[in-house]
Amino acid sequence: MPATAAPLHIRTDPHSGRKYHASARLPKGTDLLGPCTPYSYTIWKRFRNEVCAECWRYDGGRRSFLTRRDDEGLEREVPTEETRSQGHRSNISAGLWFCDNKCQNKWIAREGVEAVDLLRQLESARQKKPKPKPKSNAGGEEAVAEITQGVVEQAWDAVKAKEGSPKEIRRWRDLQLEDYEADMARYVLLALHRYHREQCNRHRNSPQPCEDGPGSSEAPAIQNSSTTACGTNGDYERSEWQTFASLQSNEMQLLKVCPEILEHQTRIYQLLKARFGSRIKAGSTTSSSRSSSVPAPTPNGAQPPTDNARAREDTRSGGRDGAESATDADASGCVGPALADLVTIDNVRTILGVDPGNSFGIWEMPVMDESECLGFAVYPRASFFNHHCAPNVQKEREGRILRFLTTCGVEAGEELCISYGHVESMDLQTRRQELLEGWYFECRCSRCMAEAAGYSRT
Ligand SMILES: C[S@@+](CC[C@H](N)C(=O)[O-])C[C@H]1O[C@@H](n2cnc3c(N)ncnc32)[C@H](O)[C@@H]1O
């Protein structure tokens, strides 16, 4: 195999979707994707003060190694009137703790310093005291309403119908999110912010909308054998959003099991829309477009396209409902579509729908039965690995980086699979049940198929 050839490629199967296969014979220990970094993540509130936001170090609850907080110690511009009016308050923490300034600088270099302000604004909407849970009925079990696709669409249509109303936007801006909602809202906001930065970089690097790139086809091209498939440096040059948004949505599967999450999801959207996605200013009665009527020049001096020339992008390449993209400079100096344009119901549903079934738990290391789950993260290209109950690939976490290594020699054409959970030692029925409940699919790996065929003959 030539040194630059990709060790794996994607094939699609009618039963289990996209999956990786070996492009050539691979020895044990082959690094399949290179170092993968997450597109977005969240650390649960409970662990926020005990985990480094960059390297995810966790020391059993001790926090003496965490010496930096948010953007503390960094030279920052004084917040503008605009950021202040949007809720920036210096006494509100963004909920980021770092081992040291190295970790802090790394996080800020990747996410952008404005991400700290965004998280601060979000944290100001976190409920200070959790509301007492409503008392359950006599049997102790809450009645769970049946949920259908129609019910879900109706709920979102009702939200959509109200989002043009300044009165509703003012009400949504004042929503106080429960911890689960605020933690999920952080994951959504970081994904939107990253997508925004990708868009800005594309505009900066090419004035024409970019049609190609590794994520634009259904099966992303894996360019290089071991160093850049997931990428650490060039992440923003290629549109990883397209890969992220193409991941299988498990929205309905999750809501069928936990119907109460629908209300959490709509509240998350309402808050994000009101605080980050609305052109309606608090106190105004009309919806206005981007405030400046004079478009800012692009960095190369050219005038950006006028409103009429604004490109409408397809949703899978720019949001499922095709957010209209503005191309003037925003408050952070970013040239390209505004973050506000990306806060759409379809984008938020896409992001929330990707978590169940695709995200990787951030487990306390070394992973043992009693390890804490500190949060979760989505690594778009890594999510194309299918599950096998006798996997030939194992994942290794080093800080926030995941690597995928073959555990044995693999023949050309053979499928490359990881294990989604610790199900290998269970019997067929228990394994299948676990995977159905935790990951929403009936396992059709060769081990399960062979065992099932054996059982059906006896
Ligand atoms: C993380 S995704 C893997 C990528 C997925 N195949 C795709 O096309 O996006 C998990 C989904 O892949 C499918 N899948 C993964 N492993 C499978 C297996 N062993 N048997 C059946 N379906 C599987 C299921 O639909 C599952 O919900």
The ligand as an SDF file (V2000), in Angstrom:
LIG
                    3D

 27 29  0  0  0  0  0  0  0  0999 V2000
  -22.7100    5.4700   14.9450 C   0  0  0  0  0  0  0  0  0  0  0  0
  -23.7040    5.0440   13.6510 S   0  0  0  0  0  0  0  0  0  0  0  0
  -22.6200    4.1720   12.5870 C   0  0  0  0  0  0  0  0  0  0  0  0
  -22.6770    4.7510   11.1840 C   0  0  0  0  0  0  0  0  0  0  0  0
  -23.9650    4.4520   10.4790 C   0  0  0  0  0  0  0  0  0  0  0  0
  -23.8960    3.1600    9.8580 N   0  0  0  0  0  0  0  0  0  0  0  0
  -24.2790    5.5610    9.4750 C   0  0  0  0  0  0  0  0  0  0  0  0
  -24.5460    5.2620    8.3140 O   0  0  0  0  0  0  0  0  0  0  0  0
  -24.3200    6.7200    9.8740 O   0  0  0  0  0  0  0  0  0  0  0  0
  -24.6930    3.8070   14.4030 C   0  0  0  0  0  0  0  0  0  0  0  0
  -25.7790    3.2600   13.5110 C   0  0  0  0  0  0  0  0  0  0  0  0
  -25.2280    2.3800   12.5300 O   0  0  0  0  0  0  0  0  0  0  0  0
  -26.0290    1.2070   12.4140 C   0  0  0  0  0  0  0  0  0  0  0  0
  -25.2540    0.0750   12.9400 N   0  0  0  0  0  0  0  0  0  0  0  0
  -24.0380    0.1230   13.5250 C   0  0  0  0  0  0  0  0  0  0  0  0
  -23.6090   -1.0960   13.8580 N   0  0  0  0  0  0  0  0  0  0  0  0
  -24.5800   -1.9470   13.5040 C   0  0  0  0  0  0  0  0  0  0  0  0
  -24.7430   -3.3590   13.6290 C   0  0  0  0  0  0  0  0  0  0  0  0
  -23.8400   -4.1420   14.1780 N   0  0  0  0  0  0  0  0  0  0  0  0
  -25.8910   -3.8990   13.1720 N   0  0  0  0  0  0  0  0  0  0  0  0
  -26.8560   -3.1320   12.6140 C   0  0  0  0  0  0  0  0  0  0  0  0
  -26.7660   -1.8030   12.4720 N   0  0  0  0  0  0  0  0  0  0  0  0
  -25.6420   -1.2070   12.9120 C   0  0  0  0  0  0  0  0  0  0  0  0
  -27.2730    1.4380   13.2390 C   0  0  0  0  0  0  0  0  0  0  0  0
  -28.2430    2.0080   12.4050 O   0  0  0  0  0  0  0  0  0  0  0  0
  -26.8010    2.4460   14.2620 C   0  0  0  0  0  0  0  0  0  0  0  0
  -27.8640    3.2360   14.7350 O   0  0  0  0  0  0  0  0  0  0  0  0
  1  2  1  0
  2  3  1  0
  2 10  1  0
  3  4  1  0
  4  5  1  0
  5  6  1  0
  5  7  1  0
  7  8  2  0
  7  9  1  0
 10 11  1  0
 11 12  1  0
 11 26  1  0
 12 13  1  0
 13 14  1  0
 13 24  1  0
 14 15  1  0
 14 23  1  0
 15 16  2  0
 16 17  1  0
 17 18  1  0
 17 23  2  0
 18 19  1  0
 18 20  2  0
 20 21  1  0
 21 22  2  0
 22 23  1  0
 24 25  1  0
 24 26  1  0
 26 27  1  0
M  CHG  2   2   1   9  -1
M  END
$$$$
